[in-house]
Amino acid sequence: MEMMELEDGGANRGRKFSSVVVTGSNSTDVNENEKICSWKKLTYSVVKCSSYSSSYYPENVLDDKPKDQTSRWSSDSNTPPQYLLLKLQRAAIVRSITFGKYEKNHVCNLKKFRVDGGLSEESMVELLESGLKNDNNPETFPLKYEVNNRPYPCRFIKIIPLQSWGPSFNFSIWYVGLNGIDKLATVQPSVEQFIAYREREAIRVCLKHLRDHNHIEAFESLQKKTKIQLEHPLMTHLYNTLVLSGDYVGAENFIDQSVRDGLFQEFISLQDYKPIWFPLGLDSPDVSCNDSPVLSRPGMRGGHQMCVDSSTGIIYLFGGWDGNQDLADFWAYSISDGSWTLLSENTENEGGPSPRSCHKLLLNPVRRQIFTLGRYLDGQCRPHENMVKSDFYVYDIETNKWTLITEDTASMGGPELLFDHQLCIDDEKEIIYVFGGRIQSDRGILLESLNASLNHQAARMGVAIDRNEDRNYFPIMNRENNPQDRMAAAADNLLAHMRNVGVQNINIDAPIQRRGFPGGDARARILRDDREPQMMDVPRAVAGEMEANNVPPPAAHGGVGGVPAGGGNNPSSLSSANSELLYSGMYAYHIPTNTWSLLRCDVSTPKPGVQSIRSRVGHSMLFHPGLRKLYIFAGQRSKEYLKDFFSYNVDMDELEIISDGQRKGECNWPGAGFTQRATIDQDLNEIYVFSGLSRDKDKRDESVQNSFWVFNIIRKSWSCIYRNDTGGDMNWFSQTVEPCPRFAHQLVYDDNAKLHYLFGGNPGRTKDPKLRLDDFWSLKLIRPTADELLKKCKLLLRNQKFEELASKDSLNALIYLQTSLSELIDHEDIEQTNEFQRLTLLLFPKDESTRKLPFDDSEEFHFLHRTKDEEQIFKRSKLFDSLVQYFPVFMTQPRVNLVNLLPI
C-alpha cells in the first residue's frame, strides 16, 4: 500500500478539533505591539450570583474599597456550587483578572477558586484555577486566552469559589478587575473565527456519530452539504479498509507504514517516562601498590560537582565534602570504558583551586575548558582576608592545566564569594550566567549576624521593623527609652565604625558565654549544601545587648543554605533591604573579553519597569540555547522554601513567570525542597529535576525523599515519574535496584546518549551524620517504543478478527489463535498467557452472552436493535477509535462522542 502525503504540510500539527484547547501564549493573529497598547481595564456588570448574605451584595465587587469591611460579595453558603457571573460591556479578549482584598487578613478570602469564560453562559471553558494568599495585597492572575492559537473571546466571566481560608466560612470577594482587549477591530474577527470553529466541530461530531452507527446515507449527505471533512484522508482510508472492508491484513500494513513514517511519535512524546536505574563501578575496588592504596574511583562525598562532555563521553568530578574535610581531587570517568581516572589528587598543588565544596563546575565545549566558581568557607577561615575572595579558575582539557582567571571576581565587577549558586553557559555567545547563592564576604557575614540579632530582639519585644532609606543595610526599630532603643544605638555605632574602617576587614568577636553553644561564643548555626552545622560569630555590640536584655542567641538553624528550617514568612526573618547583601544577584561573564556585568540585583522592590528576581540558594538553573532562556526553579530564601518557576530571556532581558509557587491548584508540581538537581534536553524541550532534601508541610524538619520530575517546556506541564522515600535503617549499600534517598548529590545528563549519571551525596542518617555516599548510577528514561505500539495495534486487530472467525468457523479460528495470535503473545508474561488461554472460551460459547473478548471489562448496554452485520460494523468502529488514538490529533476524528455531550 502506498501512503498518501499529508496535505496540511504540518501547518496544523497540534490542532485539536475534538475539544476546546486553551493556551496562555501570545496570539499569532494579533500584532503584539497593538495588543499590548490595547490592553485596558474592562467594564462589566454583575448579572447573576448563586446567593448572597445580608448587605454583602454581588455589585460590591465593582468598587475597590479595601478599608470598608462591608464592601464585598459574600455567599450565603459555602456549599458548592457558589458562583458570581460577570457580563462584559462588549465581547473582549480577557487577559488577566485582579482580586482586591480587605486591609487585613480575612477568613472568607478565597483559598481556592476557578474562573470560566465564554461568549454565553451555557458554553464556557476554564481560564484559571488558582487561589489567593490570605493577606491584604491585591493579586493579579493571567488568564488563558487562546483557542487553537487564536484569541478566545469572552462576554461572560464566571468566578467559582471552591474553598475559603477559614473552615466552614462563606466565600467573600472584595473587588474584581478585568484587563484585556475590547477593540472591535481586534475582537470581532476572533468572535467570527470562534463561532465558525464551534460550528465546524459540531458538524464533525455529528459526522462521527452517523458513521459509527452506520447511517451512511445521512453521513454522505451532511458531508456533501457542508463540505466539511471528518478527518485526514489517511484516516478515512484506514476506516474503509478496516471497518467497511474487514481487511485486517491491509489494516496491519497501514499501521506498519504509519509507524515507519513517524506518525506515532506525537503520541509517544505525550507518554510518561519509566525510570531504569543501573549501578556503575561496583567491580572497581581499590588496589594496593607497595603498601599504598591506589584509588580507582572517587571516595564518599557530598557537595561535590560534576560536568559531562557529551562529545567525548567523559564525566568530570571535582571536590566535595567527605564528612570531615573539603576535597580537591579531580576525576574523569569514561562512559565507554566504564572506568575512572584520577587527574589530580590535589589540584591546589598544581596551580588549581583549593579544596572546596558547594562550588560550581561548568564545561565550555567550544573551548574545551572547565570553569569553577565559588565555595563554602568554615567560620574560622572567614576572618582571613584572602580566604573571602572569590577566586575563579579554568581547566584546559587538552593541556591538563589549571589557570587562575582572577583571585577575586568582585574586584572585576562580578559576584562576591558565594556558595550554593548556579552556573549556565551560552555556548554560542560564550557567556556564563551566575545566579543566586549566599554571599560569604566579611560584609555579608557581619550584616547577617547583626540583622538576625536585631530582628530577633524586635520579635521578642513585639516591635515593628521599618526600612530606613538613609541606611540601606539595616532595619531601624521604633525608638523609645527601652532595650530596643539601645539595640538600635548599638547598630548605629557599629554601622559608623564599619563605614570608617571598611567592611572587608571587620571581625568582631563575641566572648560571651551562651548556653548551648560550645566555645563560649554567641554563635548562630548555619547549614550549607552538604556540611554539618557550622558556627558563625555574632558581633560583640549585638551580643552585649542580647546578654544585657536576656535575649536568646539567634536560632539554632536546622535549615539548609544558611537559613532556618521551617516554611513561610516570619517577622524575625531578614528584611528585604538586608537580603540584598546576603544573596547574590544575576551576573554574566563574557569569556573572550574576561568581563563581568550585573544583570539583576537581589531586590524585593525593583525599579519602575524592571522585574525583580528573588535570589536564593539550593535552586536549579538551566539554559535553553534555542529559546534563549534561562529556566530557574525552587530553592530556599531565609525561612521560605520556594516553589516558583520562571524563565529569563537573556537577549530581551525579560522575565516570564511560569508559576509563582503560591497557587493551590498546582498540586502536580514538585514540592518545595533543597539541593534539587536539574538537567535539560533542548532537542526534546524537557527539563528534568531530581529532588533532594524535601520540605514536608506536615513536619517541622526536612526529610530525604527523592523524586524525579519531567517538565515539558512547550506544554508547560510536570509529570512525576519516580518516587523514593524509603530510608531508615534499610541496607541500601547492598542493593542494586535503585539509589537510596539522598541530598547534596550530583546529577549530569549526556544529551547524546539520553542518560543521566548520579554520584554520591548525603543519605541523611541521623545515627551517622558524617556518612557520605560514593555510589555511581546511570538513569535511563524510557517511553513506549513505536515497535511496542505496533505490536499492540496488531494484537487488537487480530483479537477482533479472531472473534469474528470464532462466531462463524471455530476450526479456522482455532488455527488462527494458535498461529497468528500466538506469535504476538509474550508467553513468559503470566498475564498475557492467561488472557490468551481464555480466548478459547470464544470457540465454545454456551450462549451469545459469552461472545465477547474475556479481557474486555467494560459493560456495554445496547438499547438499539442491530443486525449481526450492524453489530460487526459497530465493533469494528470501536476498534478504529482505539487505533486512531496513536495518530496525531489533527488527523483524526473528534475524540468525543455525540451522546456524551447531551445534557442529563
Salt bridges, closest charged atoms under 4 A:
ASP29 OD2 - ARG150 NH1 2.71
GLU34 OE2 - LYS183 NZ 3.65
ASP116 OD2 - ARG114 NH2 3.04
GLU121 OE1 - LYS48 NZ 2.92
GLU129 OE2 - LYS112 NZ 3.67
ASP135 OD1 - LYS101 NZ 2.67
GLU139 OE2 - LYS101 NZ 2.56
GLU139 OE1 - ARG663 NH1 2.70
ASP182 OD1 - LYS40 NZ 3.29
ASP182 OD2 - ARG90 NH1 3.06
GLU201 OE2 - ARG200 NE 3.90
GLU201 OE1 - ARG204 NH1 2.95
GLU231 OE2 - ARG211 NH1 2.61
GLU252 OE2 - ARG798 NE 2.78
ASP256 OD1 - ARG260 NH1 3.26
ASP309 OD2 - ARG368 NH1 2.07
ASP326 OD1 - ARG528 NH2 3.60
ASP326 OD1 - ARG531 NH1 3.34
ASP329 OD2 - ARG301 NH2 2.68
ASP378 OD1 - ARG531 NH2 2.66
ASP391 OD2 - ARG356 NH2 2.95
ASP391 OD1 - ARG375 NH1 2.98
GLU398 OE2 - ARG368 NE 3.03
GLU407 OE2 - LYS389 NZ 3.65
GLU416 OE2 - ARG443 NH2 2.20
ASP426 OD2 - ARG628 NH2 2.59
GLU428 OE1 - ARG628 NH1 3.78
GLU430 OE1 - ARG367 NE 2.32
GLU448 OE1 - ARG438 NH2 2.00
ASP492 OD1 - ARG471 NE 3.80
ASP492 OD2 - ARG479 NH2 2.57
ASP521 OD2 - ARG523 NH2 2.58
ASP529 OD2 - ARG677 NH2 3.19
ASP530 OD2 - ARG772 NE 2.91
GLU532 OE2 - ARG772 NH2 3.08
ASP537 OD1 - ARG523 NE 3.26
GLU545 OE1 - ARG486 NE 3.97
GLU547 OE1 - ARG514 NH1 2.23
ASP602 OD1 - ARG637 NH1 2.93
GLU640 OE1 - ARG614 NH2 2.88
ASP644 OD2 - ARG616 NH2 2.79
ASP651 OD1 - LYS429 NZ 3.03
ASP651 OD2 - ARG628 NE 2.81
ASP653 OD1 - ARG600 NH1 2.73
GLU656 OE1 - LYS629 NZ 3.12
GLU656 OE2 - LYS716 NZ 2.47
ASP660 OD2 - ARG663 NH2 2.43
ASP681 OD2 - LYS754 NZ 2.62
ASP683 OD2 - LYS754 NZ 4.00
GLU686 OE2 - ARG783 NH2 2.85
ASP729 OD2 - LYS767 NZ 3.59
ASP774 OD2 - ARG297 NH1 3.40
ASP775 OD2 - ARG742 NH2 2.58
GLU803 OE2 - LYS875 NZ 3.05
GLU804 OE2 - ARG876 NE 2.96
GLU823 OE2 - ARG798 NH1 2.74
GLU835 OE2 - ARG838 NH2 2.71
GLU848 OE2 - ARG851 NE 3.56
GLU860 OE1 - HIS862 NE2 3.09
GLU860 OE2 - LYS878 NZ 2.65
GLU871 OE2 - HIS862 NE2 3.76
GLU871 OE1 - ARG866 NH1 3.43
